Every structure is written in structure tokens, then in C-alpha cells.
Amino acid sequence: MRGAAAGTQLGEDALSAQELELAQLIVTTLNLEVRPAEINPRSRLYEEGLGLDSIDILEIALAISKTYGIRLKSDDENNARIFGSLRSLNEHIRKLQTK
């Protein structure tokens, strides 16, 4: 169900400003039919949740590289965790930016 809303905005599910910016990048990059603010930051990006596939993840990685000036490696053994949710992806980006 690609592009379906992934949750509500209450408590721990509320998007931070950085997560909202990343959600906007994902929605724009993939032309999703969901508003960035509707994405639950803890819901999965793959399959259930946003319903993304491996090609979508590659497109997101390229957009992140261009936007944030960081490189996400396709052979990183932690990619399943990194791309597990909007929140985990955002946290990974922020860590790379501080290096």
C-alpha cells in the first residue's frame, strides 16, 4: 500500500522539524500520495508502513546524498536498521553530519 498514511501525530509519533524535512524529501522524491506530516516516524519504510521497495530506498539514498552532502553506502550491514523508519534514517543522517 505504497503512499498510505503511516500513523498519527501523537506523543512519540510526532515529527520533529528535521524528520518533517526528511519526510518532505521522501514524499517529493518518490511522488508519494501522502502528506509528509502524516508519516509516523516510527513506522517501517519497507513493506507495511510506507510500502517502499529497494528501488525506492536507492532513490531516497541518492536524494539524501544530494540534499545533505552525505554518502549512504549500499553495502552497509546496518541498512535494514538505518532505513527501518523515518526516525532511524533521520538519526543516522544527523550522526553522519556531525562526523
Secondary structure, DSSP 8 states (H G I E B T S, - for coil): -TT------SGGGS--HHHHHHHHHHHHHHT-SS-GGGS-TTSBSBSSTT-B-HHHHHHHHHHHHHHHS----TT-TTHHHHTTBHHHHHHHHHHHHT-
